[in-house]
Amino acid sequence: MTGDATPQRFWALYGREGLCPVHTPNTPNYYEMLQVSRAAQPLIITKAYRLLAAFYHPDNKETGDREAFHNVADAYRVLCDPVRRAAYDRDTFDTSSPPPSNGGPRGRELSD
């Protein structure tokens, strides 16, 4: 949809808070298709879907695009369901935090 999926645009949209894109060339970015951030609330996702679905609907004589309409519908189908959205995020984005830069322990140490 946006057409300019560059790393600079990705980081400008989603920030660098420990999120790294996982190399999945066949996985579409549903957030970009719906033009919302990864932190978007369900109501925002629904509103974006309805706006884009009306814009790309094949019956719309001026802006209708069947393929774009189906892409938007697929994105909404995944992002509107909390379980599917969590699985998509887990499979598409690596949510592990980067190692600390100060050389300290990576995680909390357990003591006996």
C-alpha positions as CSV (number, residue, x, y, z in Angstrom):
1,M,0.0,0.0,0.0
2,T,2.6,2.5,1.0
3,G,5.1,1.4,-1.5
4,D,8.2,2.7,0.3
5,A,9.0,-0.1,2.8
6,T,12.5,1.0,3.7
7,P,14.3,0.3,7.0
8,Q,14.3,4.1,7.8
9,R,10.5,4.2,7.3
10,F,10.1,1.0,9.4
11,W,12.0,2.5,12.4
12,A,10.3,5.8,12.0
13,L,6.9,4.1,12.3
14,Y,7.7,1.6,15.0
15,G,10.7,2.8,16.9
16,R,13.7,0.9,18.1
17,E,12.3,-0.2,21.5
18,G,14.0,-3.7,21.3
19,L,11.9,-4.7,18.3
20,C,13.8,-6.2,15.3
21,P,12.1,-7.4,12.2
22,V,12.5,-11.1,11.6
23,H,13.5,-11.9,8.0
24,T,10.3,-13.3,6.6
25,P,10.1,-12.2,3.0
26,N,6.8,-14.0,2.3
27,T,5.0,-12.5,5.3
28,P,3.1,-9.3,4.4
29,N,3.2,-6.4,6.9
30,Y,-0.5,-6.1,7.9
31,Y,0.1,-3.0,9.9
32,E,1.4,-1.2,6.8
33,M,-1.5,-2.5,4.8
34,L,-3.9,-0.9,7.2
35,Q,-1.6,2.1,7.7
36,V,-1.6,1.8,11.6
37,S,1.1,1.4,14.1
38,R,1.8,-1.9,16.0
39,A,0.4,-0.3,19.1
40,A,-2.9,0.6,17.5
41,Q,-6.0,-0.2,19.6
42,P,-8.7,-2.4,18.1
43,L,-11.0,0.5,17.4
44,I,-8.4,2.3,15.4
45,I,-7.7,-0.9,13.4
46,T,-11.4,-1.3,12.7
47,K,-11.8,2.4,11.6
48,A,-8.7,2.1,9.3
49,Y,-10.1,-1.1,7.8
50,R,-13.5,0.4,7.1
51,L,-12.0,3.5,5.5
52,L,-9.6,1.5,3.3
53,A,-12.2,-1.2,2.4
54,A,-14.5,1.5,1.1
55,F,-11.7,3.2,-0.8
56,Y,-10.5,0.0,-2.5
57,H,-13.8,-1.8,-2.8
58,P,-14.2,-3.1,-6.4
59,D,-17.6,-1.4,-6.7
60,N,-15.9,2.0,-6.2
61,K,-15.6,3.3,-9.8
62,E,-12.9,5.8,-9.0
63,T,-10.5,4.0,-6.7
64,G,-11.6,0.4,-6.7
65,D,-8.8,-2.2,-6.6
66,R,-9.8,-5.8,-6.1
67,E,-6.3,-7.0,-5.0
68,A,-5.8,-4.1,-2.6
69,F,-9.3,-4.7,-1.2
70,H,-8.5,-8.4,-0.5
71,N,-5.1,-7.5,1.1
72,V,-6.8,-5.0,3.4
73,A,-9.5,-7.6,4.3
74,D,-6.8,-10.2,5.0
75,A,-4.9,-7.8,7.2
76,Y,-8.0,-6.9,9.2
77,R,-9.0,-10.6,9.6
78,V,-5.6,-11.1,11.4
79,L,-5.3,-7.9,13.3
80,C,-8.9,-7.8,14.7
81,D,-8.6,-11.1,16.4
82,P,-6.4,-10.9,19.5
83,V,-5.2,-14.5,19.3
84,R,-4.3,-14.2,15.6
85,R,-2.7,-10.8,16.1
86,A,-0.5,-12.1,18.9
87,A,0.6,-15.1,16.8
88,Y,1.3,-12.8,13.8
89,D,3.4,-10.5,16.0
90,R,5.3,-13.4,17.5
91,D,6.0,-14.9,14.1
92,T,6.8,-11.7,12.3
93,F,8.6,-9.6,14.8
94,D,11.4,-10.6,17.3
95,T,10.3,-9.1,20.6
96,S,13.4,-10.2,22.5
97,S,15.3,-7.2,24.0
98,P,18.9,-6.5,22.8
99,P,21.7,-7.5,25.2
100,P,22.7,-4.7,27.7
101,S,25.4,-2.5,26.5
102,N,27.0,-2.0,29.9
103,G,28.3,-5.6,30.1
104,G,26.0,-6.5,33.0
105,P,24.0,-9.6,33.4
106,R,21.5,-10.2,30.6
107,G,18.6,-11.1,32.9
108,R,17.7,-11.3,36.6
109,E,19.9,-13.7,38.5
110,L,18.2,-16.2,40.8
111,S,19.6,-16.8,44.2
112,D,19.1,-19.8,46.5
